Every structure is written in structure tokens, then in C-alpha cells.
Amino acid sequence: MRAQTTLPSVAVALVLLTIPAVLGVVIADGSLVANERPAVERQTTVAVSDRLVSQTAPVTHRANVLDESKLRNLSVDRLRTKYGVPDDASIAVALGDETLVATDDVSDWPGPDDGSSVERIVHVANETERTIVPTLTDAHAVTLPRRTANGTIDLSPGPDGNVSTVRANGRVVLHDEDGLEGAHDVRLSRYETTTLTFDVEGDLAADPVSITFRPLETYRSRLVVTLDA
Amino acid sequence: MDNRAVSPVVEKTLATTIVVLYIGAMTTLFVGGIVPDYRGATGQEIAERTHATVLAEIETTIPETEARTTAQTRLEVPATIRATGYDLVLDGGELRLEHPADSIGVRSRVWTPDDVTIADSRVDSGADLLIVLEGAGGDRTLTLREVDP
């Protein structure tokens, strides 16, 4: 051992040098993995979600208001052609917790690491039909309880009575000098509550008017678009 | 030869050689393998984020109406990735980021409404880039252009 006293210290020094080098590489690797983001996939998902709720989309009535029946009839092919989902990506569209349309390989995803997911709050609208039969005894006017863009007015005033004009919020929508009869479609305003007034001569029969209108019933829900490229 | 006086010399020479070999090995390991891998990975990450930003700005440039449009978005992109300039190419409905290094590159399809055609164009990363949408209603074209300095 006479001439080898510095060799152990050299060995110790080299080991001490290696430790921070390895630590440095491990920290750098961890930092890189933590900051990785699937940027292009995320951007594609956001874009598809924006297209689904935009006002020019086929499934919407207006921006952020989706039509329920058209939404439920969405298919993966339509998503690929009309909404820009890439051909090689898996896609799932869900309303709340219910999956509406998905490619085949989505039996147990989306998990937290599979694909990118975008949620937004939307209104889902159903067209419903309601009919009211006002009596028109005193005021010759009726206010519709729901706003609606159009309606059908069915008049049967009877032999003694005559309705010559129907106005919606002061605007004439139906007019006939000889008296209106039968069913007529009228356009109304969706932006204000409509009051229909009738110009009546003589005595009207019972139930002279029946008004059918189709208001949109809406409820709020979450639209979840998940895409895995 | 007097062996007793030589052995410290041999010992120090041995120690020096071991240390020099160690340094050489570590340097080769880092510069040859580990560092280029990490530079490539970071470069690819930056390329993907740049590509995603350009895609997002293309979406914003296209308005929701289908009428005659002249729209332009000016976008700043990193001048270099990994110390080398790169190209952004629109080609056949695809947006590609082309970089001289093999390990860096991004490509994806660009989706536009039916009435917008994507014109093939190539832009260098050195200057700000312009995303231009122009044309009559029903026949509009999307192009990438460079900003004149």
C-alpha cells in the first residue's frame, strides 16, 4: 500500500462527481415530462367544440343553443366532414354524463390521460307544441305565454260572428274583409311577448279561435367533446 | 533502476489517467447522447406549440359569415427553434412545420368551411407572419404571407 494512498481519494472524488451529474439529468427529465402538453391535439379539440356551438353550425338554433333532435342524430361521419374532426382521431361527444356519439374504440375512455377534453355549458332546445283556446269574450285579445317565432291560428267564428283582422303586437298578420276562417300560419317575433288582438263583428261562437304555437323549451347542460389524435 | 523512488510517480500517473479517462467518458456521454436528445425533445415541444398557435389563429381569422371578406391576422412566431430557422408550409390542406433537424416536425390538417380554399404557401420563420383570408362570398382563399420588414 505504500505508493497507492491517493487512489482511494480519487475514487471517492469521482463518485462524488457522478452523483450531481445524475441528479441533474433526472431533474431535467422530470421537468420536461411535467411540461409536455399535447398542443396540437388540444387545439383541434377546442376548434371542434367551437364549431359545434357556433351560430352557423347545422345543430344549433343560434350560438350556444343546440337543437336536441339534431344533436342526437349526429354521427361520427358528420363530425368528420362538417365539423373538422381528423380522420385518424377518436372522438366522443357527450351531453352531461350521457355519451351521444363516439367512435368504436371508446368503451372505457375518456380517462384523464386519454385525449383532450373540452366542456362548455350550452342550452339544449326542444321544439314543443302548445295549443290554447281563448274565449275572446271581453277583450278580444290574448297574450301568448311563451315567445315563439311562428304559430297557426285556426278560426271558426260561427254563423253570427266575423273576425276581419288579427294583429300581433299591433302589426296586422291576417286580414280579410269577408271574415277570416280556417287555419292560417303567421310569423311572430321571437324577441318580444306576443299579444294577438282580433277585430270582431257580431257574436262569435264558443271557442272561435284556437292558437297553436311551437315554443322552444330549453334547458342547460354541459357539452363535452373529447378527442384523441 | 531504483524501484522505491519510481512508485509515487507511477501512482500519480495512474490517478491522472483515471481522472482524464473519466472526464472524457462523461463528456462523450453527455454531448454525444443525452444533451442532443433533450434539445430535440424541447425543440419538438416548441414546434408543436407554435403549430397549435398558428392553427388557432387560422380559426380566428375565418369569420362566421360567408360574405365577401378581407381578413388578416398578424402573428409572431419564434424566429428559430434549436438555433435554426424553420418554415411553415400550407400544402394540400395541411399545415406543416418543416425544420432542418429530422427529429423536429409537425403536420396536421387544416379544416375550413366549404367555401374557403387553402392556397399553397410557404413562410420563413424569420419575420412575423400574416394569415390572410380574402375573396368574394362563396369563393375565398386562405394564404400565409410574410410581413415585409
Interface residues (C-beta under 8 A of the other chain):
Chain A: R2 A3 Q4 T5 T6 L7 V10 A13 L14 L17 T18 A21 V25 A28 D29 L32 N35 E36 R37 P38 A39 V40 R42 Q43 T44 V46 A47 D50 S54 Q55 T56 Y83 G84 P86
Chain B: S7 P8 V10 E11 K12 L14 A15 I18 V19 Y22 M26 F30 I34 Y38 A41 T42 E45 E48 R49 H51 A52 L55 A56 E59 E64 T65 E66 V106 S108 R109 W111 P113
